[in-house]
Amino acid sequence: MRIVMIGSGYVGLVSGACFADFGHQVVCVDKDASKIEALHAGRMPIYEPGLDQLVAANVAAGRLTFTTELAGAVAGAEAIFIGVGTPARRGDGHADLTYVYGATREIAEAITGPTVVVTKSTVPVGTGDEVERIIREIRPDMDVAVVSNPEFLREGAAISDFKRPDRVVIGTDDPRARAVMQEVYRPLYLNENPILFTGRRTSELIKYAANAFLATKITFINEIADLCEAVGADVKDVSRGIGLDNRIGRKFLHAGPGYGGSCFPKDTLALLKTAEDFESPVHIVEAVVKVNDSRKRAMGRKVLHALGDDARGKTVALLGLTFKPNTDDMRDAPSLSIATALADAGVTVRAHDPEGMEQARRMMPDLTYCNDPYEAAKGADAVVIVTEWDAFRALDLNRLKGAMAAPVMVDLRNVYHRQAVETAGFAYTAIGR
C-alpha cells in the first residue's frame, strides 16, 4: 500500500519506518527542512535503539522516503496518517491540536481521490469528528473516511512494540476504512496480534485511559514506597508480592522518583480537561497528577537530607537525566525538579547521561556536564542515580568512592543492594527500603 506519514518525530518516524519494513511504500512528511535533510543523510532526529538501522535498510530498499512537500506526497495515497505533536497547551493543560488541524487542512487541499485519514497522534475524544468536519468543509466532493489509530509505543522499545504489539486499536464504523486498515496491518495478522475495532471516540479514549491507568500504578507503588520507609518494610518485596497476583501484574510497579516523558504527564492532564469539559470528573487521576508532581520535588529534598544539615556549597553528581533509559527524551523528567531543588539550596550539580545531555543542556544550562559517571563524581559529596541506565548498574564502587569528597549514594531507582554499597564504604539511601 502507499502510505503517507505526516510528522517525522517520534511517533511518525518509528511508525513510518515499521510500516515500510512490513513492505508498504511510505513517505514521511515534515515541515522542518533541517530534519528532512538530516534523515536524507541518515541522521536520526531522536534516539531510539535500532531506529537508524531500520530506516537505513528501508531507504536502501526504496520503500521509505522523506520530503517537506505534503501535497505531492498525499496525492494518490491510500492511507494518510497524522503523527504530529499534541503538547499540553500553555495556560489550561488541554492538548494543543494546532498541528493536527493544520495538517488536516493541508491534506484536504491535496487529496485527489478516495482516502483514509488516520489520527495516529494522541488526541482528545471528539478530535476525529473535527478532522472529518474540516475535510468535508474543504472538500465536500471527496470520499474520505477518518479513523482513530492511537499509538502505544514505549520509548526505548518502540520498534518491538510496533511489530509485536499487545493490541492494535482502530476506531471506525466505515466498512471501506476498516478494509484499508486491515490491509495496512495485515502483516500483524500472521503473528495473531489482536486487532480491536471500536467506534472512533472509544478508540480515542482508550489511549488516555490506558496511560492514566499505568500512571496510577506507578504513583500507587511510589506512595507504598513511602509507607514502607515509615514502617520498616521493603518496597521491592511488596512490589513482587502484589505483582505476582495475575489480576495486578508485575509491570509498572517499580518505585522511583515519579513518572515523566512525552505521554503520561500530558495525557493525564488532557484526560482531566476532557472530564472537566464533560462534567464527569476523574478524581483518581486528579490525585495521581498531584502526587506525582509533588513526588519529584520531594526527591530533591531526599537528596538534600542525605547531604546533611547544611547542604549549601556541596556538590552532587546526578547519574541519569532522561525520564527513562534508552531515550534522549527530557520532557517532564524527574531530574529537572531534582536539579532545580538542589540549585535552589546552593548545591553545585555535576551530571552525566549516556544519551540525554544535548537535550538537557537546553533545559538546564547551568549544570556541569561530564563524560562519564566517574568524572561526574569527582569531588562530589553525594552521587544520585536518577535514571536506571544499564551503564549505571555495575559501577566500580571503589573507583567511585575514590573520586568523591564524601561517600554518599542516593539510589532513586533501587538499582543496588544495600549491603554491597555499604560494604564499599558508602552511606546508602534508597526508595522504600
C-alpha positions as CSV (number, residue, x, y, z in Angstrom):
1,M,0.0,0.0,0.0
2,R,1.0,3.6,-0.4
3,I,1.1,5.3,3.0
4,V,1.9,8.8,4.0
5,M,3.0,9.7,7.5
6,I,2.6,13.4,8.4
7,G,5.2,14.2,11.0
8,S,8.6,12.7,11.3
9,G,9.1,12.9,15.1
10,Y,9.0,10.1,17.5
11,V,5.6,8.6,16.5
12,G,5.7,9.4,12.8
13,L,9.3,8.2,12.1
14,V,9.0,5.0,14.1
15,S,5.6,4.1,12.7
16,G,6.7,5.1,9.1
17,A,9.8,3.0,9.3
18,C,8.0,0.0,10.7
19,F,5.2,0.2,8.0
20,A,7.9,0.3,5.4
21,D,9.6,-2.7,7.0
22,F,6.2,-4.5,6.6
23,G,6.6,-3.9,2.8
24,H,4.4,-0.8,2.3
25,Q,5.6,2.2,0.3
26,V,5.9,5.0,2.9
27,V,6.6,8.7,2.6
28,C,7.3,10.6,5.8
29,V,6.5,14.3,5.6
30,D,7.8,17.1,7.9
31,K,7.8,20.9,7.5
32,D,11.2,21.0,9.3
33,A,13.6,21.1,6.4
34,S,16.6,20.5,8.6
35,K,15.0,17.3,10.0
36,I,14.3,16.0,6.5
37,E,17.8,16.9,5.4
38,A,19.3,15.0,8.4
39,L,17.1,12.0,7.6
40,H,18.3,12.0,4.0
41,A,21.9,11.9,5.4
42,G,21.0,9.0,7.7
43,R,20.9,11.1,10.9
44,M,18.1,10.4,13.3
45,P,16.3,13.3,15.0
46,I,15.7,11.2,18.1
47,Y,17.5,8.4,19.9
48,E,15.7,5.1,19.7
49,P,17.6,1.8,19.7
50,G,17.7,0.2,16.3
51,L,15.9,3.0,14.5
52,D,18.9,4.2,12.4
53,Q,19.4,0.7,11.0
54,L,15.7,0.2,10.3
55,V,15.5,3.5,8.5
56,A,18.7,2.9,6.5
57,A,17.5,-0.6,5.4
58,N,14.1,0.6,4.1
59,V,15.6,3.7,2.5
60,A,18.0,1.4,0.7
61,A,15.2,-0.9,-0.4
62,G,13.3,2.1,-1.8
63,R,10.3,1.7,0.5
64,L,10.9,4.7,2.7
65,T,11.4,8.3,1.6
66,F,11.3,11.7,3.2
67,T,10.0,15.1,2.0
68,T,8.8,18.5,3.0
69,E,6.2,18.6,0.2
70,L,2.9,17.4,1.6
71,A,0.8,18.0,-1.5
72,G,2.9,15.8,-3.7
73,A,3.2,13.0,-1.1
74,V,-0.5,12.9,-0.3
75,A,-1.8,12.8,-3.9
76,G,-2.8,9.2,-4.6
77,A,-2.1,7.9,-1.1
78,E,-4.4,5.1,0.2
79,A,-3.8,5.9,3.8
80,I,-2.6,9.2,5.3
81,F,-1.5,9.1,9.0
82,I,-1.3,12.2,11.1
83,G,1.6,11.7,13.6
84,V,2.3,15.3,14.7
85,G,2.8,16.6,18.2
86,T,-0.1,17.3,20.6
87,P,1.7,19.0,23.5
88,A,-0.2,20.3,26.6
89,R,-1.5,23.8,25.8
90,R,0.1,26.5,27.9
91,G,-2.3,28.0,30.4
92,D,-5.1,25.4,30.6
93,G,-3.4,22.0,30.0
94,H,-5.7,21.0,27.1
95,A,-4.0,19.1,24.3
96,D,-2.8,21.6,21.7
97,L,-4.3,20.4,18.4
98,T,-2.9,23.2,16.2
99,Y,-0.6,20.9,14.3
100,V,-3.3,18.2,13.9
101,Y,-5.8,20.6,12.4
102,G,-3.2,22.4,10.3
103,A,-2.1,19.1,8.8
104,T,-5.8,18.2,8.2
105,R,-6.4,21.4,6.2
106,E,-3.3,20.7,4.0
107,I,-4.4,17.1,3.5
108,A,-7.9,18.2,2.5
109,E,-6.5,20.6,-0.1
110,A,-4.1,17.9,-1.6
111,I,-6.1,14.7,-1.8
112,T,-7.1,13.5,-5.3
113,G,-9.3,10.5,-4.6
114,P,-10.9,8.2,-2.0
115,T,-8.6,8.3,1.0
116,V,-8.5,7.1,4.6
117,V,-7.1,9.8,7.0
118,V,-5.8,8.3,10.3
119,T,-5.1,10.1,13.5
120,K,-2.0,8.4,15.0
121,S,-1.3,11.3,17.3
122,T,-2.7,11.1,20.8
123,V,-5.8,13.3,20.6
124,P,-8.8,14.0,22.9
125,V,-12.2,12.5,22.4
126,G,-14.0,14.1,19.5
127,T,-10.9,15.2,17.6
128,G,-11.7,12.8,14.8
129,D,-15.1,14.4,14.4
130,E,-13.5,17.8,13.9
131,V,-10.9,16.4,11.5
132,E,-13.8,14.9,9.4
133,R,-15.7,18.2,9.6
134,I,-12.7,20.2,8.4
135,I,-12.1,17.8,5.4
136,R,-15.7,17.8,4.4
137,E,-15.9,21.6,4.6
138,I,-12.9,22.0,2.3
139,R,-13.5,19.0,0.0
140,P,-17.2,18.0,0.1
141,D,-16.6,16.2,-3.2
142,M,-14.2,13.7,-1.8
143,D,-14.8,10.2,-0.3
144,V,-12.8,10.5,2.9
145,A,-13.0,8.3,6.0
146,V,-11.4,9.5,9.2
147,V,-10.0,6.8,11.5
148,S,-8.5,6.8,15.0
149,N,-5.5,4.5,15.5
150,P,-3.6,5.5,18.7
151,E,0.0,4.5,19.2
152,F,1.2,2.5,22.2
153,L,4.9,2.8,21.8
154,R,7.3,2.8,24.8
155,E,10.4,4.9,24.2
156,G,13.4,2.6,24.2
157,A,11.3,-0.3,23.0
158,A,9.3,1.3,20.2
159,I,10.2,-0.9,17.3
160,S,9.4,-4.1,19.2
161,D,6.2,-2.6,20.5
162,F,5.1,-1.7,16.9
163,K,5.9,-5.0,15.4
164,R,4.8,-7.2,18.3
165,P,2.1,-5.2,20.0
166,D,-0.2,-6.2,22.8
167,R,-3.0,-4.9,20.6
168,V,-3.8,-2.6,17.8
169,V,-6.8,-0.3,18.3
170,I,-8.7,1.0,15.3
171,G,-11.7,3.3,15.6
172,T,-14.0,3.4,12.7
173,D,-17.5,2.5,11.6
174,D,-16.8,2.8,7.9
175,P,-16.5,-0.5,6.1
176,R,-14.1,0.8,3.4
177,A,-11.8,2.3,6.1
178,R,-11.9,-0.9,8.0
179,A,-10.8,-2.9,4.9
180,V,-8.0,-0.4,4.3
181,M,-6.7,-0.6,7.9
182,Q,-6.9,-4.4,7.8
183,E,-4.6,-4.3,4.8
184,V,-2.3,-1.8,6.5
185,Y,-1.9,-4.1,9.5
186,R,-2.2,-7.4,7.6
187,P,1.4,-8.4,8.5
188,L,0.4,-8.5,12.2
189,Y,-2.4,-11.0,11.5
190,L,0.3,-13.5,10.7
191,N,1.5,-13.2,14.3
192,E,-2.1,-13.3,15.5
193,N,-1.7,-10.0,17.3
194,P,-5.2,-8.8,18.5
195,I,-6.7,-6.0,16.5
196,L,-9.6,-4.3,18.2
197,F,-12.1,-2.4,16.1
198,T,-14.2,0.1,18.0
199,G,-16.0,3.4,17.4
200,R,-13.8,6.4,16.8
201,R,-14.5,8.1,20.1
202,T,-14.0,4.9,22.0
203,S,-10.6,4.5,20.3
204,E,-9.5,8.0,21.2
205,L,-10.5,7.4,24.9
206,I,-8.7,4.1,25.1
207,K,-5.3,5.7,24.7
208,Y,-5.9,8.2,27.5
209,A,-7.5,5.6,29.8
210,A,-4.5,3.2,29.3
211,N,-1.9,5.9,30.1
212,A,-3.8,7.2,33.1
213,F,-4.1,3.6,34.5
214,L,-0.3,3.0,34.1
215,A,0.5,6.4,35.6
216,T,-1.8,5.3,38.5
217,K,0.1,2.1,39.0
218,I,3.4,4.0,39.2
219,T,2.1,6.6,41.6
220,F,0.5,3.9,43.7
221,I,3.7,2.0,44.2
222,N,5.6,5.2,44.9
223,E,3.2,6.0,47.8
224,I,3.5,2.5,49.1
225,A,7.3,3.0,49.0
226,D,6.9,6.0,51.3
227,L,4.8,3.8,53.6
228,C,7.5,1.1,53.5
229,E,10.1,3.6,54.7
230,A,7.8,4.7,57.5
231,V,7.0,1.2,58.8
232,G,10.3,-0.6,58.0
233,A,9.2,-2.7,55.1
234,D,10.9,-3.3,51.7
235,V,9.0,-2.0,48.7
236,K,10.8,-4.3,46.3
237,D,9.4,-7.3,48.1
238,V,6.0,-5.6,48.4
239,S,6.0,-5.0,44.6
240,R,7.0,-8.6,43.9
241,G,4.3,-9.9,46.3
242,I,1.5,-7.9,44.7
243,G,2.8,-8.2,41.2
244,L,2.6,-12.0,41.2
245,D,-1.1,-11.6,41.5
246,N,-2.3,-12.1,37.9
247,R,-5.1,-9.6,38.5
248,I,-2.5,-6.9,39.2
249,G,0.6,-7.9,37.2
250,R,4.3,-7.0,37.7
251,K,4.8,-4.2,35.2
252,F,4.8,-0.5,36.3
253,L,5.3,-1.4,39.9
254,H,8.9,-0.2,40.3
255,A,9.2,2.5,42.9
256,G,11.1,5.6,41.8
257,P,11.2,9.4,41.6
258,G,7.9,9.8,39.7
259,Y,6.9,9.4,36.0
260,G,7.8,11.8,33.3
261,G,8.2,11.7,29.5
262,S,6.2,12.6,26.5
263,C,3.0,10.7,27.3
264,F,1.9,10.3,30.9
265,P,2.2,13.9,32.1
266,K,0.4,15.5,29.2
267,D,-2.1,12.6,28.7
268,T,-3.3,12.5,32.3
269,L,-3.7,16.3,32.2
270,A,-5.6,16.1,28.9
271,L,-7.9,13.4,30.3
272,L,-8.6,15.7,33.3
273,K,-9.5,18.5,31.0
274,T,-11.8,16.3,28.9
275,A,-13.5,15.1,32.0
276,E,-13.9,18.7,33.2
277,D,-15.4,19.7,29.9
278,F,-18.0,16.9,30.0
279,E,-18.7,17.5,33.8
280,S,-17.6,13.9,34.6
281,P,-14.6,14.3,36.9
282,V,-12.0,11.5,37.3
283,H,-10.8,12.1,40.9
284,I,-8.4,9.2,41.0
285,V,-6.4,10.7,38.0
286,E,-6.6,14.1,39.7
287,A,-4.8,12.6,42.7
288,V,-2.3,10.8,40.6
289,V,-1.2,14.0,38.8
290,K,-1.0,15.9,42.1
291,V,1.0,13.2,43.9
292,N,3.4,12.7,41.0
293,D,4.2,16.4,40.8
294,S,4.9,16.7,44.5
295,R,7.0,13.5,44.4
296,K,9.6,14.9,42.0
297,R,10.2,17.9,44.3
298,A,10.3,15.5,47.3
299,M,13.1,13.6,45.7
300,G,15.2,16.8,45.7
301,R,14.5,17.1,49.4
302,K,15.5,13.5,49.9
303,V,18.9,14.2,48.3
304,L,19.4,17.3,50.5
305,H,18.6,15.3,53.6
306,A,21.3,12.8,52.6
307,L,23.8,15.6,52.3
308,G,23.3,16.5,56.0
309,D,22.2,19.6,57.9
310,D,24.0,22.2,55.7
311,A,23.9,21.4,52.0
312,R,24.9,24.8,50.7
313,G,28.2,24.8,48.9
314,K,28.3,21.0,48.5
315,T,28.4,19.1,45.2
316,V,26.1,16.4,43.9
317,A,26.6,14.1,40.9
318,L,23.4,13.2,39.1
319,L,23.6,10.0,37.1
320,G,20.9,9.9,34.5
321,L,18.9,12.8,33.3
322,T,16.3,11.4,30.8
323,F,12.9,10.3,32.2
324,K,13.8,6.7,31.5
325,P,16.7,4.8,30.0
326,N,17.2,4.1,26.2
327,T,15.9,7.5,25.1
328,D,17.2,11.1,24.9
329,D,13.8,12.5,26.0
330,M,13.9,15.1,28.8
331,R,10.3,16.0,28.8
332,D,9.0,16.2,32.4
333,A,12.0,14.2,33.6
334,P,12.3,13.9,37.4
335,S,15.9,15.2,37.0
336,L,14.6,18.6,36.2
337,S,12.8,19.1,39.5
338,I,15.7,17.4,41.4
339,A,18.3,19.6,39.9
340,T,16.2,22.7,40.5
341,A,15.7,21.8,44.2
342,L,19.4,21.3,44.6
343,A,20.4,24.5,42.9
344,D,17.9,26.5,45.0
345,A,19.6,25.1,48.1
346,G,23.0,26.3,46.9
347,V,24.3,22.9,45.7
348,T,26.5,22.5,42.7
349,V,25.3,19.8,40.3
350,R,27.5,17.7,38.0
351,A,25.7,15.4,35.7
352,H,26.1,12.6,33.2
353,D,23.7,10.8,30.9
354,P,24.5,8.4,28.1
355,E,22.2,10.0,25.5
356,G,20.3,12.9,27.0
357,M,22.9,15.6,27.7
358,E,22.4,17.5,24.5
359,Q,18.7,17.8,25.3
360,A,19.4,18.5,29.0
361,R,21.8,21.4,28.2
362,R,19.0,23.3,26.6
363,M,16.8,22.9,29.6
364,M,19.4,23.1,32.4
365,P,22.4,25.2,31.0
366,D,23.8,25.9,34.5
367,L,24.7,22.2,35.2
368,T,28.3,20.9,34.7
369,Y,28.1,18.0,32.2
370,C,30.6,15.2,32.4
371,N,31.7,12.5,30.0
372,D,31.2,9.5,32.4
373,P,29.9,8.7,35.9
374,Y,33.4,8.9,37.5
375,E,34.1,12.4,36.1
376,A,30.7,13.5,37.4
377,A,31.5,12.1,40.8
378,K,34.8,13.9,41.1
379,G,34.8,15.9,44.3
380,A,31.1,15.2,44.9
381,D,29.5,14.9,48.3
382,A,26.9,12.6,47.0
383,V,26.1,10.6,43.9
384,V,22.4,10.2,42.9
385,I,21.1,7.6,40.5
386,V,18.1,9.2,38.8
387,T,17.7,7.1,35.7
388,E,18.4,3.3,35.6
389,W,20.6,3.2,32.5
390,D,22.4,-0.2,32.2
391,A,25.7,1.7,32.3
392,F,25.0,2.6,36.0
393,R,24.1,-0.9,37.2
394,A,27.6,-2.2,37.7
395,L,29.7,0.9,38.7
396,D,33.1,0.3,40.2
397,L,32.2,1.4,43.7
398,N,35.8,1.6,44.9
399,R,36.7,3.9,41.9
400,L,33.5,5.9,42.5
401,K,34.3,6.4,46.2
402,G,37.9,7.4,45.4
403,A,36.7,10.2,43.2
404,M,34.3,11.6,45.7
405,A,34.7,14.1,48.6
406,A,32.2,12.1,50.7
407,P,30.9,8.5,50.0
408,V,27.1,9.0,49.9
409,M,24.8,7.3,47.4
410,V,21.2,8.1,46.9
411,D,19.7,5.4,44.7
412,L,16.3,6.7,43.4
413,R,15.8,3.6,41.3
414,N,16.8,0.8,43.8
415,V,19.5,-0.4,41.4
416,Y,21.9,-1.6,44.1
417,H,21.8,-3.9,47.1
418,R,22.3,-2.0,50.3
419,Q,24.8,-4.5,51.7
420,A,27.1,-4.2,48.7
421,V,27.1,-0.4,48.7
422,E,27.6,-0.1,52.5
423,T,30.4,-2.8,52.4
424,A,32.1,-0.5,49.9
425,G,32.0,2.3,52.5
426,F,29.0,4.3,51.3
427,A,26.2,5.8,53.2
428,Y,23.2,4.5,51.2
429,T,19.7,5.9,50.8
430,A,17.2,4.1,48.6
431,I,13.4,4.3,47.9
432,G,11.0,2.5,50.1
433,R,13.7,0.2,51.7
